C-alpha cells in the first residue's frame, strides 16, 4: 500500500569539494525522482524535495518543512507541480516562491515560466515532475563557504542559495508518499561553462590583492 507520508533520505557520502591534491573544486550532483507508470514530467503530487542537507538535519520521516526546530541546515527545491512559481525551503524560510523574481541571493533571475508550458519547452514548468533531472552545482567561494546553482534537465535555472557552510553536505531528497517512488543520484562532471566561470569568480574573490588588509 502507498505510504501515509513522505520520507527523507540523504546520500551515503558527503559532497566532495576538494580534489585529491587538496585544491578546492566545484561538485555537481544530479537527482531524478521517478514514480513507475508515469510519463516523463508527470506530477509527483507534492511532498517531494531535492537539495542539500548538513549535519544538523536529523528528520527522516519527511515531516520537516513546517517545523523550524527540524528545518536545520537544509536547502531544497519543492516539486511545486502546477504552480506558477517554484518553491524553495531553507532553515530560514518555508516554500519561498522562486519564479521570475530574484533568487535567494537577491540577484539571480530564475525565469521558470508558467504552468501552461509543457516540459522541455524553452519556458519549462516551475517545479519538476517524474523522471526530470535536477542538477545542483556547489561552488566553493571561500574556505568553508559556497554557492549552489540549480539546473533542470541540463539547463541553468539560477542560484538556489548563497554562502552556505560546506564542511559537511549531502545530496538530500524527500520522496513523495506514492508507492514505488525511487530516486537516482549521479555525479557527472560539472557543466563546463558554468563551472569554469564560477571557478574564475571564486579565484577573483580570493585573489592575494583582495585578501590583504
Legacy VTK file of the C-alpha trace (Angstrom):
# vtk DataFile Version 3.0
C-alpha trace
ASCII
DATASET POLYDATA
POINTS 213 float
0.000 0.000 0.000
1.159 3.583 -0.524
2.943 5.131 2.445
0.987 7.657 4.502
3.558 10.451 4.219
6.901 11.259 2.604
10.277 10.010 3.804
13.629 11.800 3.656
16.964 10.255 2.702
20.480 11.502 2.059
23.405 10.111 0.104
25.922 7.870 1.873
28.883 10.102 1.014
29.381 13.807 1.517
29.731 16.220 -1.367
33.427 16.326 -2.286
34.698 19.879 -2.748
38.421 19.102 -2.637
40.491 17.444 -5.331
42.872 14.586 -4.377
45.658 17.191 -4.315
43.749 19.360 -1.841
42.613 22.073 -4.283
39.038 23.432 -3.893
36.819 22.390 -6.787
33.123 22.577 -7.737
30.954 19.487 -7.248
27.941 18.675 -9.424
25.185 16.222 -8.494
22.050 15.212 -10.421
18.897 13.900 -8.727
15.987 12.195 -10.508
12.757 11.152 -8.741
10.565 8.671 -10.631
7.172 7.084 -9.956
6.599 3.902 -12.018
3.982 4.133 -14.752
4.031 7.900 -15.018
5.145 9.729 -18.146
8.184 11.984 -18.148
7.375 15.216 -16.332
4.111 13.955 -14.810
3.170 15.302 -11.389
4.795 13.847 -8.275
1.688 15.129 -6.463
3.551 17.183 -3.902
5.608 16.287 -0.870
8.869 15.980 -2.819
12.073 17.938 -2.252
15.562 17.702 -3.755
18.576 19.619 -2.489
21.340 19.544 0.107
21.399 18.969 3.847
24.028 19.284 6.582
24.930 17.589 9.853
22.179 19.326 11.811
19.374 17.905 9.679
18.027 14.902 11.611
14.406 14.398 10.463
13.984 11.364 8.195
10.203 10.829 8.358
9.669 13.527 5.721
7.835 15.758 8.169
10.262 18.654 8.492
9.361 21.648 6.378
6.819 23.354 8.687
8.717 22.806 11.950
11.553 25.321 12.425
13.134 23.059 15.066
13.555 20.331 12.422
14.305 22.563 9.448
18.036 22.739 10.148
20.796 23.006 7.535
18.611 22.236 4.544
18.414 23.939 1.135
15.864 22.250 -1.119
13.544 22.780 -4.106
9.909 21.590 -3.827
8.329 19.832 -6.816
5.646 22.587 -6.882
3.859 20.957 -9.823
1.086 23.023 -11.415
2.035 26.193 -9.562
3.081 29.460 -11.125
6.406 29.526 -9.288
8.976 27.128 -7.913
9.245 26.934 -4.132
12.376 26.701 -2.002
12.612 25.792 1.685
15.645 26.541 3.849
16.471 26.891 7.527
15.230 30.493 7.338
12.140 30.233 5.092
9.438 27.770 4.022
8.295 27.475 0.411
9.706 30.776 -0.705
8.272 31.423 -4.163
11.024 31.248 -6.754
9.953 32.249 -10.250
10.783 35.200 -12.492
11.641 37.206 -9.395
15.024 37.339 -7.689
16.566 34.176 -6.280
17.540 33.670 -2.656
20.760 35.597 -3.236
18.776 38.698 -4.210
20.430 38.857 -7.630
19.835 35.834 -9.864
16.793 35.766 -12.135
15.292 32.286 -12.228
12.789 32.554 -15.108
10.850 29.305 -14.833
7.891 30.458 -16.942
4.317 29.310 -16.246
2.475 26.022 -15.801
0.910 26.284 -19.284
4.204 25.347 -20.948
4.995 21.602 -21.150
8.248 20.027 -20.016
11.311 20.593 -22.245
9.756 23.789 -23.554
12.012 26.857 -23.533
9.830 28.050 -20.659
9.543 24.857 -18.601
7.210 24.177 -15.714
8.156 25.924 -12.477
8.649 22.764 -10.448
9.747 19.288 -11.561
7.971 16.034 -12.296
8.610 12.307 -12.546
11.870 11.489 -14.331
13.067 15.076 -14.632
16.658 15.789 -13.678
17.519 18.441 -11.098
21.207 19.345 -11.033
22.971 21.063 -8.132
26.345 22.710 -8.703
28.078 23.536 -5.433
30.903 26.034 -5.919
33.304 26.883 -3.066
33.709 30.671 -2.877
35.994 30.862 0.148
37.114 28.499 2.907
34.124 26.644 4.355
31.511 28.533 2.296
29.940 28.069 -1.143
27.089 28.888 -3.539
24.591 26.469 -5.104
23.459 26.789 -8.732
20.351 24.921 -9.912
19.845 23.094 -13.225
16.708 21.459 -14.622
17.111 18.859 -17.370
20.594 20.198 -18.067
19.613 23.876 -18.322
20.687 26.510 -15.758
17.836 27.883 -13.657
19.555 30.338 -11.328
21.137 30.394 -7.899
19.483 28.276 -5.208
21.468 29.561 -2.225
24.469 31.726 -1.359
27.185 31.446 1.288
26.121 28.132 2.804
28.526 26.143 5.024
30.293 23.431 3.022
32.213 21.449 5.661
29.606 18.654 5.672
26.926 18.486 2.966
24.990 15.582 1.483
22.631 15.349 -1.521
19.174 15.124 0.003
15.688 14.006 -1.120
12.247 13.929 0.457
10.287 11.334 -1.515
6.545 11.748 -2.179
4.033 9.434 -0.472
3.456 7.346 -3.599
4.004 3.611 -3.979
7.225 2.717 -5.777
8.798 6.194 -5.849
12.534 5.891 -6.499
15.486 8.270 -6.624
18.614 8.178 -8.806
21.764 10.016 -7.781
24.576 10.801 -10.234
27.865 12.707 -10.013
28.724 13.657 -13.618
31.351 16.312 -14.424
30.188 19.882 -13.706
28.743 21.786 -16.676
31.866 23.187 -18.352
30.763 26.773 -18.990
29.244 27.329 -15.572
31.903 25.579 -13.504
34.719 27.429 -15.247
33.092 30.830 -14.809
32.250 30.048 -11.188
35.810 28.978 -10.523
37.058 32.239 -12.037
34.676 34.222 -9.822
35.907 32.307 -6.785
39.541 32.928 -7.705
38.869 36.649 -8.091
37.214 36.817 -4.681
40.223 35.105 -3.118
42.971 36.908 -5.019
46.038 37.923 -2.961
45.354 41.584 -3.587
41.856 41.367 -2.104
42.994 39.220 0.798
45.479 41.811 2.058
44.274 44.223 4.783
LINES 1 214
213 0 1 2 3 4 5 6 7 8 9 10 11 12 13 14 15 16 17 18 19 20 21 22 23 24 25 26 27 28 29 30 31 32 33 34 35 36 37 38 39 40 41 42 43 44 45 46 47 48 49 50 51 52 53 54 55 56 57 58 59 60 61 62 63 64 65 66 67 68 69 70 71 72 73 74 75 76 77 78 79 80 81 82 83 84 85 86 87 88 89 90 91 92 93 94 95 96 97 98 99 100 101 102 103 104 105 106 107 108 109 110 111 112 113 114 115 116 117 118 119 120 121 122 123 124 125 126 127 128 129 130 131 132 133 134 135 136 137 138 139 140 141 142 143 144 145 146 147 148 149 150 151 152 153 154 155 156 157 158 159 160 161 162 163 164 165 166 167 168 169 170 171 172 173 174 175 176 177 178 179 180 181 182 183 184 185 186 187 188 189 190 191 192 193 194 195 196 197 198 199 200 201 202 203 204 205 206 207 208 209 210 211 212
